[in-house]
Amino acid sequence: MRAALIREHGDRDKILIEDVPKPVAGSGEIVVAVKACGLNYLDIFVRRGMPGIVLVDERPPLSLTSDKSTECYRNWWPGPGDDMVALMNRSIDLLEELARESGNVFRLNRRGYLFATADPAQVPVFVERAREAATRGVGPARIHARAASDYRPAPADGFEDQPTGVDVITDPALVRRHFPYLADDTLAVLHARRCGWFSAQQLGMYLLERAREAGVRLLEGSVERIDTTGGRVHGVRVSARGEDVTIATPRFVDAAGPFVGRVGRLLGVELPVFCERHAKVAFNDVLRAVPRSAPMTIWTDPVRLGWSDEEREQLAGSADHKQLVEELPAGVHGRPEGAGDSPVVLLIWTYDIEPVEPTFPLEFDASYGEICLRGMSRVIPALAPYLTRLPRVFVDGGYYTKTRENRLLAGPLPVEGAYVLGALSGYGLMSSNGAADLLADHITGRALPSYAPAFLVSRYDDPAYRALLEQWGDSGQL
Ligand SMILES: Cc1cc2nc3c(=O)[nH]c(=O)nc-3n(C[C@H](O)[C@H](O)[C@H](O)COP(=O)(O)OP(=O)(O)OC[C@H]3O[C@@H](n4cnc5c(N)ncnc54)[C@H](O)[C@@H]3O)c2cc1C
């Protein structure tokens, strides 16, 4: 049987609605899902042998948020507990599997995340954090306190045969030997090793191809209504090219990125999520200030930007920019981007995290590029010459869709047959394999991993969890 409605179709990424089979009553075969990050979750469903998956998206694959990412991954996550690290380790296992089977078409590397400080008080904190992380599954802590210590640098490419865990170098001479581009007053670095980056676009295209081969269909359209009569999913109405299409299905996954809350409301569910606007800067580092083989480099100290007296006075009088004369939060970071001769460097500095309603197109502060460059030149002084003559910068970004403690949602919703895969915040590309794997376990009724409860929406119903939220520390956001 067919749910025939529209005739026209575009390129290979779109399906003919005639091709959407109707589910056999009660078979529970069709999952209709609004698109999820990098399409990774389709791959997971496909691996579980679930037939009849229809991916509904009103935009082309890998757009909106998933192509705005810095494309990094890490198993370096704070507690409480080890759930976040366990989910991320699983996700990275799956990423590595995909890299192996595809001949690493998406260029997964293992350069690590390099946290650096010039604050003496931070040095013992690095050591303590590394040791504490080892107890939560991040991997062993190796402390290098002498210049002769056997710290092993990361290769620029590839991911095999690399250490996990964390290296902390507390000997400034050893820091300088391995990271000569960092500010001279850098006292210590923490190098988290099961971390790096990859090409999200390449990964997405690979997964899309695989999903297509396995029979997953893509429908370009907007999910407008979900029939939840009697407290269970019966069907989804999609507006596709001006026509309304109703797909009968007992299952629906809300993976609508920044609109996960809006789509949740179609199910009558209020999801505990909000959005923050985040931007990244790309520019051509023609001075080669950032070594092409550098890891992701993060400054863990707050930064006071250097301004002339005149600039300072002007900024202090500006409603939008007066905070720039104050101390800005820790966390300015960046990395080289692209293979071969690419001169591109990416920078991010999260100093404005007001919750906002997601609207498109996004607008960014015109001075964001300069501010990131100023901040990052505290970390990598060779960037400072750009401040006298600013390079052309390209700024783009999207929304981090978050829960209050910055832990994603993957699991069933109170409406039977409805699921959520969302609130992937600033870590959706690195976590989506693991989150989708978890959701697929929920949908197929398989045994759930130990970390499953930490990502349920229903966790907020637990008074003990609500009490824990009140004293939640670091959310792991960079
Ligand atoms: C500046 C920045 C840097 C980042 N850096 C990293 C990083 O280094 N590493 C990392 O892992 N993550 C990073 N992220 C986060 C990552 O990009 C996101 O977590 C991820 O892209 C979210 O994916 P998503 O599929 O949930 O959302 P999206 O990619 O936004 O996809 C949601 C889709 O749902 C569709 N949709 C919504 N409503 C409907 C509807 N009613 N009907 C039909 N379709 C609908 C939209 O069209 C969209 O295509 C970064 C994000 C930003 C903004």
The ligand as a MOL file (V3000), in Angstrom:
LIG
                    3D

  0  0  0     0  0            999 V3000
M  V30 BEGIN CTAB
M  V30 COUNTS 53 58 0 0 0
M  V30 BEGIN ATOM
M  V30 1 C 29.3060 27.2510 16.8790 0
M  V30 2 C 29.0490 25.8020 17.2010 0
M  V30 3 C 30.1170 24.9430 17.4230 0
M  V30 4 C 29.8850 23.5960 17.7080 0
M  V30 5 N 30.9480 22.7530 17.8770 0
M  V30 6 C 30.7410 21.4330 18.0890 0
M  V30 7 C 31.8310 20.5300 18.2020 0
M  V30 8 O 32.9880 20.9140 18.0900 0
M  V30 9 N 31.5500 19.2140 18.3940 0
M  V30 10 C 30.2740 18.7400 18.5000 0
M  V30 11 O 30.0940 17.5430 18.7030 0
M  V30 12 N 29.2140 19.5810 18.4090 0
M  V30 13 C 29.4170 20.9030 18.1990 0
M  V30 14 N 28.3620 21.7590 18.0990 0
M  V30 15 C 27.0210 21.2480 18.3750 0
M  V30 16 C 26.4160 20.5020 17.2170 0
M  V30 17 O 26.5830 21.2510 16.0260 0
M  V30 18 C 24.9300 20.2880 17.5240 0
M  V30 19 O 24.7960 19.6650 18.7800 0
M  V30 20 C 24.2800 19.4060 16.4930 0
M  V30 21 O 24.5300 19.9070 15.2050 0
M  V30 22 C 22.7930 19.3400 16.7530 0
M  V30 23 O 22.2470 18.5110 15.7780 0
M  V30 24 P 20.6730 18.3390 15.6240 0
M  V30 25 O 20.4520 17.3190 14.5600 0
M  V30 26 O 20.0800 18.1320 16.9700 0
M  V30 27 O 20.1770 19.7660 15.1130 0
M  V30 28 P 20.1340 20.3470 13.6280 0
M  V30 29 O 21.3900 20.0880 12.8680 0
M  V30 30 O 19.6950 21.7620 13.8070 0
M  V30 31 O 19.0130 19.5140 12.9160 0
M  V30 32 C 17.6630 19.6290 13.2880 0
M  V30 33 C 16.8520 19.4940 12.0300 0
M  V30 34 O 15.4800 19.4280 12.3880 0
M  V30 35 C 14.7590 20.0170 11.3400 0
M  V30 36 N 13.4370 20.4050 11.8400 0
M  V30 37 C 13.1500 21.1590 12.9300 0
M  V30 38 N 11.8150 21.2560 13.0810 0
M  V30 39 C 11.2530 20.5480 12.0760 0
M  V30 40 C 9.9050 20.2640 11.6970 0
M  V30 41 N 8.8470 20.7070 12.3950 0
M  V30 42 N 9.7030 19.5230 10.5860 0
M  V30 43 C 10.7300 19.0290 9.8590 0
M  V30 44 N 12.0250 19.2610 10.1860 0
M  V30 45 C 12.2860 20.0120 11.2820 0
M  V30 46 C 15.5880 21.2080 10.9220 0
M  V30 47 O 15.2790 21.5760 9.5890 0
M  V30 48 C 17.0130 20.6730 11.0820 0
M  V30 49 O 17.5640 20.2350 9.8560 0
M  V30 50 C 28.5620 23.0990 17.7920 0
M  V30 51 C 27.4850 23.9570 17.5550 0
M  V30 52 C 27.7180 25.2920 17.2560 0
M  V30 53 C 26.5500 26.1970 17.0070 0
M  V30 END ATOM
M  V30 BEGIN BOND
M  V30 1 1 1 2
M  V30 2 1 2 3
M  V30 3 2 2 52
M  V30 4 2 3 4
M  V30 5 1 4 5
M  V30 6 1 4 50
M  V30 7 2 5 6
M  V30 8 1 6 7
M  V30 9 1 6 13
M  V30 10 2 7 8
M  V30 11 1 7 9
M  V30 12 1 9 10
M  V30 13 2 10 11
M  V30 14 1 10 12
M  V30 15 2 12 13
M  V30 16 1 13 14
M  V30 17 1 14 15
M  V30 18 1 14 50
M  V30 19 1 15 16
M  V30 20 1 16 17
M  V30 21 1 16 18
M  V30 22 1 18 19
M  V30 23 1 18 20
M  V30 24 1 20 21
M  V30 25 1 20 22
M  V30 26 1 22 23
M  V30 27 1 23 24
M  V30 28 2 24 25
M  V30 29 1 24 26
M  V30 30 1 24 27
M  V30 31 1 27 28
M  V30 32 2 28 29
M  V30 33 1 28 30
M  V30 34 1 28 31
M  V30 35 1 31 32
M  V30 36 1 32 33
M  V30 37 1 33 34
M  V30 38 1 33 48
M  V30 39 1 34 35
M  V30 40 1 35 36
M  V30 41 1 35 46
M  V30 42 1 36 37
M  V30 43 1 36 45
M  V30 44 2 37 38
M  V30 45 1 38 39
M  V30 46 1 39 40
M  V30 47 2 39 45
M  V30 48 1 40 41
M  V30 49 2 40 42
M  V30 50 1 42 43
M  V30 51 2 43 44
M  V30 52 1 44 45
M  V30 53 1 46 47
M  V30 54 1 46 48
M  V30 55 1 48 49
M  V30 56 2 50 51
M  V30 57 1 51 52
M  V30 58 1 52 53
M  V30 END BOND
M  V30 END CTAB
M  END
